[in-house]
Amino acid sequence: MLHFPNVTNSMSLNAIIIFAVYAVAAKLTDFVITHVFKALARRSKNDIDDRVIALIHGPIFLTVLIVGAMHAITYIGPRPKIMFYSSGALYTVLVIIWTVALIRMSHVVIENALGKIADITGLGRDVIPFIKNVWKLVVIVCGLMAMLSVWKLNITPVLASAGIAGAAVAFAAKDTLANFIGGISIFIDKPYKIGDFIVLADTERGEVVSIGMRSTRIKTRDDVLISVPNAVIANSKIINESAPVPSYRIRIPVGVAYGSDIDQVEKILLKIAEADDNVITDDPPRVRLRAFGDSSLNFELLCWIKEPALRGLTQHNLNTAIYKAFNAEGVTIPFPQRDVHMKKTD
């Protein structure tokens, strides 16, 4: 604390003067924060700094006043018992003020930060209240421990009890904690976002519609909503068909009879692919002769479509067009046949 010279012969009057000086300093500090800092904050692109300044100037003003009151009381030098209770009460008020202020400011920061992350990664905004409540609980516990320390109370039993209670809660809610940790891993790794088409463990395929801290919801092509716990997803193989680019390549296997004009087959397949509206022509379709089968020449048409959701429809359209075009052009699509010869015996 600052050292003030004795202005009068009265200690009480000097204490009042000390408090008055701190009150003036508090008012000046508040003026600088609300006018100078606020003017600078208006130049920024977002309003988070304006909201933080609006929340912090009050606690700072009260903090300077409380420090002034402590200084004035210390200057008077009351009996130790009175000094203990008066300083303890002032410190308690100070802890409460900053506990509330920290909770409010953290809510602003969490809303802003997680809101932006949610827009980029697709993380569900419903996790924001959960994170805010967890942080609020942490701040309140720290504030209570600080107040116990101010009043010289032994917090060791409290910490021990909290540790035992925490272990019991963690054991009882291990599945929930596993899903929560899985949600954090999804948030950090970002294997998918809302709107992506994913295949989970080679079984479930669908569009990600929401990402929460407990589970991820996937809508299949049959419009069935599946809720998968994040602990399961964190330990499964995930195929993201929408990443790293939104387009998706499909493969159409085609077999033609031996003796067919392979150049004609290639031209027909390319023409069909280029005529389909779902096929991206920026990356030209390709035709490959993959193998000489037992009864057919095995071709494969490879082309990129706009998004994974169009896979089934595009495969249907291409297969239908290929069948019609081969019939029109006289290209034979072979199929397994077996000739049975009947031998007449005596």
Wavefront OBJ file of the C-alpha trace (Angstrom):
o trace
v 0.000 0.000 0.000
v 1.018 3.600 -0.556
v 2.494 5.611 2.327
v 0.585 8.803 3.163
v 1.973 11.552 5.421
v -0.058 12.680 8.388
v -2.167 15.620 7.250
v -3.865 16.281 10.588
v -3.331 15.300 14.181
v -6.448 13.103 14.147
v -5.890 9.502 13.059
v -9.553 9.068 12.190
v -9.517 12.165 9.993
v -6.289 11.022 8.334
v -7.914 7.631 7.663
v -10.885 9.370 6.046
v -8.511 11.418 3.885
v -6.672 8.240 2.836
v -9.950 6.616 1.829
v -10.967 9.786 -0.049
v -7.707 9.707 -2.030
v -8.375 6.096 -3.006
v -11.945 7.041 -3.959
v -10.621 9.731 -6.299
v -8.110 7.254 -7.737
v -10.924 4.742 -8.248
v -13.011 7.330 -10.070
v -10.072 8.327 -12.297
v -9.344 4.683 -13.085
v -12.976 4.098 -13.925
v -12.977 7.169 -16.191
v -9.894 5.952 -18.075
v -11.357 2.477 -18.549
v -14.841 3.573 -19.610
v -13.691 6.355 -21.937
v -10.140 5.795 -23.163
v -10.115 2.004 -23.337
v -13.685 1.904 -24.641
v -12.784 4.299 -27.447
v -9.884 2.059 -28.429
v -12.091 -1.021 -28.246
v -14.591 0.462 -30.714
v -11.940 0.245 -33.419
v -11.833 -3.536 -33.263
v -13.913 -5.713 -35.580
v -15.776 -7.643 -32.866
v -17.569 -6.548 -29.725
v -15.937 -8.943 -27.255
v -13.537 -6.285 -25.926
v -16.416 -3.814 -25.461
v -18.346 -6.411 -23.461
v -15.304 -7.275 -21.322
v -14.636 -3.599 -20.560
v -18.283 -3.119 -19.610
v -17.974 -5.997 -17.146
v -14.547 -5.194 -15.702
v -14.712 -1.478 -14.924
v -17.090 -1.974 -11.992
v -14.966 -4.606 -10.186
v -11.827 -2.501 -10.679
v -13.562 0.559 -9.219
v -14.758 -1.439 -6.183
v -11.327 -3.077 -5.788
v -9.601 0.307 -5.471
v -12.193 1.404 -2.895
v -11.743 -1.793 -0.867
v -7.961 -1.424 -0.957
v -8.433 2.144 0.279
v -10.646 0.919 3.123
v -8.009 -1.674 4.092
v -5.325 1.000 4.060
v -7.421 3.316 6.224
v -8.170 0.542 8.736
v -4.508 -0.478 8.840
v -3.539 3.149 9.413
v -5.833 3.411 12.435
v -4.348 0.190 13.847
v -7.298 -1.320 15.735
v -7.032 -4.275 18.072
v -5.910 -7.556 16.378
v -9.339 -9.158 16.667
v -11.083 -6.175 15.076
v -8.361 -5.999 12.419
v -8.801 -9.708 11.617
v -12.572 -9.536 11.182
v -12.610 -6.232 9.298
v -9.870 -7.250 6.847
v -11.423 -10.705 6.501
v -14.782 -9.172 5.605
v -13.198 -6.831 3.059
v -11.167 -9.636 1.480
v -14.303 -11.799 1.329
v -16.180 -9.044 -0.499
v -13.220 -8.689 -2.861
v -13.196 -12.423 -3.600
v -16.948 -12.422 -4.275
v -16.672 -9.422 -6.593
v -13.924 -10.982 -8.698
v -15.512 -14.434 -8.676
v -18.694 -12.996 -10.180
v -16.702 -10.814 -12.583
v -14.554 -13.733 -13.737
v -17.624 -15.887 -14.358
v -19.295 -13.166 -16.420
v -16.170 -12.385 -18.443
v -15.442 -16.057 -19.076
v -19.002 -16.534 -20.359
v -18.410 -13.786 -22.917
v -15.090 -15.275 -24.014
v -16.476 -18.827 -24.172
v -19.506 -17.763 -26.232
v -17.294 -15.856 -28.663
v -14.535 -18.463 -28.984
v -16.716 -21.581 -29.108
v -19.201 -19.824 -31.394
v -16.470 -19.211 -33.966
v -15.092 -22.723 -33.551
v -18.591 -24.149 -33.976
v -19.035 -22.232 -37.245
v -15.717 -23.564 -38.579
v -15.691 -27.134 -37.304
v -19.395 -27.832 -37.015
v -19.250 -28.402 -33.286
v -22.746 -28.188 -31.859
v -23.522 -24.901 -30.143
v -25.386 -26.842 -27.469
v -22.026 -27.561 -25.822
v -21.547 -23.876 -24.972
v -23.882 -23.909 -21.920
v -22.192 -27.091 -20.720
v -18.699 -25.573 -20.948
v -19.945 -22.398 -19.257
v -21.448 -24.358 -16.359
v -18.282 -26.436 -15.890
v -16.127 -23.306 -15.837
v -18.569 -21.573 -13.480
v -18.304 -24.490 -11.060
v -14.496 -24.375 -11.178
v -14.415 -20.623 -10.488
v -16.900 -20.905 -7.604
v -14.884 -23.716 -5.981
v -11.685 -21.657 -6.289
v -13.491 -18.637 -4.811
v -14.740 -20.664 -1.844
v -11.239 -21.995 -1.189
v -9.869 -18.450 -1.319
v -12.458 -17.274 1.218
v -11.621 -20.167 3.542
v -7.949 -19.180 3.326
v -8.817 -15.564 4.141
v -10.488 -16.674 7.386
v -7.507 -18.939 8.231
v -9.600 -22.098 8.028
v -7.886 -25.401 7.324
v -8.916 -26.461 3.802
v -7.069 -29.800 3.865
v -10.144 -31.793 5.029
v -12.225 -30.006 2.398
v -9.743 -30.943 -0.325
v -9.628 -34.540 0.891
v -13.435 -34.780 0.929
v -13.618 -33.198 -2.515
v -11.079 -35.708 -3.810
v -13.050 -38.666 -2.463
v -16.342 -37.259 -3.777
v -14.752 -36.554 -7.143
v -13.431 -40.098 -7.419
v -16.871 -41.517 -6.542
v -18.600 -39.299 -9.105
v -15.994 -40.144 -11.753
v -16.482 -43.869 -11.180
v -20.276 -43.578 -11.303
v -20.209 -41.462 -14.440
v -17.363 -43.193 -16.270
v -19.434 -43.710 -19.432
v -20.446 -40.062 -19.485
v -16.840 -39.008 -18.926
v -15.696 -41.348 -21.710
v -18.180 -39.715 -24.092
v -17.097 -36.264 -22.919
v -13.420 -37.062 -23.533
v -14.373 -38.576 -26.886
v -16.160 -35.330 -27.754
v -13.043 -33.355 -26.850
v -10.923 -35.610 -29.085
v -13.385 -35.070 -31.958
v -13.219 -31.327 -31.326
v -9.396 -31.385 -31.405
v -8.869 -33.816 -34.304
v -11.819 -32.519 -36.382
v -12.305 -35.759 -38.381
v -15.606 -34.391 -39.704
v -17.983 -31.460 -39.502
v -21.713 -30.943 -39.867
v -22.819 -31.733 -43.418
v -20.052 -34.267 -44.109
v -20.847 -37.782 -45.306
v -19.019 -40.323 -43.209
v -18.786 -44.095 -42.997
v -18.428 -45.354 -39.445
v -16.574 -48.654 -38.967
v -17.535 -49.736 -42.519
v -21.169 -50.140 -41.411
v -23.106 -46.906 -40.964
v -23.008 -44.268 -43.704
v -24.756 -40.936 -43.551
v -24.649 -37.190 -43.150
v -23.446 -35.637 -39.890
v -26.310 -33.459 -38.635
v -25.042 -32.538 -35.150
v -21.956 -32.907 -32.976
v -22.450 -32.793 -29.221
v -20.229 -33.426 -26.245
v -21.952 -36.769 -25.591
v -22.817 -38.086 -29.045
v -22.779 -37.452 -32.780
v -25.962 -37.754 -34.832
v -25.865 -39.206 -38.340
v -28.758 -39.230 -40.815
v -28.590 -42.210 -43.162
v -29.787 -42.283 -46.779
v -32.987 -43.888 -45.484
v -33.612 -40.737 -43.385
v -32.944 -42.657 -40.189
v -31.276 -40.661 -37.416
v -28.529 -42.551 -35.594
v -27.021 -41.253 -32.352
v -23.519 -42.640 -31.838
v -21.709 -42.093 -28.482
v -18.489 -40.145 -28.916
v -16.556 -42.821 -27.009
v -17.481 -45.294 -29.768
v -16.534 -42.868 -32.539
v -13.206 -42.033 -30.889
v -12.237 -45.730 -31.052
v -13.590 -46.471 -34.537
v -12.304 -46.063 -38.069
v -14.008 -43.086 -39.703
v -14.117 -42.569 -43.471
v -14.994 -38.987 -44.368
v -16.233 -39.008 -47.955
v -16.563 -35.204 -47.968
v -12.938 -34.470 -47.074
v -10.550 -33.041 -48.002
v -12.703 -31.906 -50.963
v -16.524 -31.993 -51.164
v -16.514 -33.898 -54.487
v -16.548 -37.687 -54.539
v -15.272 -40.218 -57.071
v -17.384 -43.185 -58.060
v -16.337 -46.319 -59.943
v -18.673 -48.071 -62.390
v -17.515 -51.592 -63.357
v -18.525 -52.631 -66.883
v -17.952 -55.945 -68.681
v -18.093 -56.371 -72.474
v -17.733 -59.451 -74.612
v -14.412 -60.489 -76.105
v -14.146 -59.189 -79.675
v -15.774 -55.842 -78.821
v -14.209 -52.639 -80.164
v -12.494 -51.355 -76.996
v -12.046 -47.859 -78.461
v -15.764 -47.669 -79.143
v -16.522 -48.878 -75.605
v -14.285 -46.183 -74.138
v -15.905 -43.429 -76.232
v -19.407 -44.546 -75.232
v -18.556 -44.589 -71.531
v -16.892 -41.161 -71.617
v -19.788 -39.644 -73.555
v -22.303 -40.984 -71.033
v -20.312 -39.658 -68.063
v -19.862 -36.211 -69.591
v -23.611 -35.951 -70.298
v -24.621 -36.574 -66.681
v -25.400 -33.380 -64.730
v -24.013 -34.773 -61.461
v -20.572 -35.499 -62.942
v -17.888 -32.831 -62.602
v -16.248 -32.162 -65.981
v -13.431 -30.031 -64.542
v -11.722 -33.318 -63.690
v -12.431 -35.378 -66.841
v -13.897 -38.876 -66.458
v -11.590 -41.806 -67.159
v -12.025 -45.300 -68.545
v -9.638 -48.116 -67.638
v -9.417 -51.686 -68.911
v -8.822 -53.427 -65.611
v -8.666 -57.137 -66.381
v -9.266 -59.954 -68.840
v -12.071 -61.865 -67.167
v -13.198 -65.428 -67.744
v -15.924 -64.317 -70.138
v -15.550 -60.528 -70.453
v -13.230 -57.586 -70.822
v -13.564 -55.770 -67.496
v -13.651 -51.972 -67.833
v -14.078 -49.365 -65.117
v -15.560 -45.897 -65.537
v -14.165 -43.420 -62.995
v -15.695 -39.979 -62.573
v -16.076 -37.272 -59.925
v -19.510 -36.211 -58.716
v -20.494 -33.035 -56.893
v -21.059 -34.565 -53.454
v -21.206 -38.003 -51.796
v -24.976 -37.745 -51.340
v -25.379 -38.157 -55.123
v -23.514 -41.465 -55.282
v -26.510 -43.806 -55.460
v -28.505 -41.681 -57.911
v -25.525 -41.131 -60.205
v -24.635 -44.820 -60.242
v -28.219 -45.612 -61.228
v -28.248 -42.989 -63.996
v -24.903 -44.104 -65.437
v -25.726 -47.812 -65.333
v -29.070 -47.171 -67.047
v -27.455 -45.010 -69.742
v -24.662 -47.545 -70.322
v -27.129 -50.409 -70.786
v -29.221 -48.430 -73.277
v -26.166 -47.156 -75.189
v -24.612 -50.634 -75.469
v -27.885 -52.031 -76.815
v -28.093 -49.220 -79.359
v -24.451 -49.597 -80.459
v -24.482 -53.377 -80.539
v -21.998 -53.834 -77.707
v -22.601 -57.129 -75.957
v -22.632 -57.374 -72.165
v -21.713 -61.025 -71.463
v -23.044 -63.151 -68.673
v -22.018 -66.616 -67.487
v -23.412 -69.340 -69.735
v -23.119 -73.095 -69.703
v -23.786 -75.399 -72.643
v -25.026 -78.860 -71.786
v -24.497 -81.589 -74.430
v -26.650 -84.681 -74.204
v -24.823 -87.800 -75.372
v -26.878 -90.738 -76.466
v -25.637 -94.080 -75.262
v -26.762 -97.578 -76.137
l 1 2 3 4 5 6 7 8 9 10 11 12 13 14 15 16 17 18 19 20 21 22 23 24 25 26 27 28 29 30 31 32 33 34 35 36 37 38 39 40 41 42 43 44 45 46 47 48 49 50 51 52 53 54 55 56 57 58 59 60 61 62 63 64 65 66 67 68 69 70 71 72 73 74 75 76 77 78 79 80 81 82 83 84 85 86 87 88 89 90 91 92 93 94 95 96 97 98 99 100 101 102 103 104 105 106 107 108 109 110 111 112 113 114 115 116 117 118 119 120 121 122 123 124 125 126 127 128 129 130 131 132 133 134 135 136 137 138 139 140 141 142 143 144 145 146 147 148 149 150 151 152 153 154 155 156 157 158 159 160 161 162 163 164 165 166 167 168 169 170 171 172 173 174 175 176 177 178 179 180 181 182 183 184 185 186 187 188 189 190 191 192 193 194 195 196 197 198 199 200 201 202 203 204 205 206 207 208 209 210 211 212 213 214 215 216 217 218 219 220 221 222 223 224 225 226 227 228 229 230 231 232 233 234 235 236 237 238 239 240 241 242 243 244 245 246 247 248 249 250 251 252 253 254 255 256 257 258 259 260 261 262 263 264 265 266 267 268 269 270 271 272 273 274 275 276 277 278 279 280 281 282 283 284 285 286 287 288 289 290 291 292 293 294 295 296 297 298 299 300 301 302 303 304 305 306 307 308 309 310 311 312 313 314 315 316 317 318 319 320 321 322 323 324 325 326 327 328 329 330 331 332 333 334 335 336 337 338 339 340 341 342 343 344 345 346
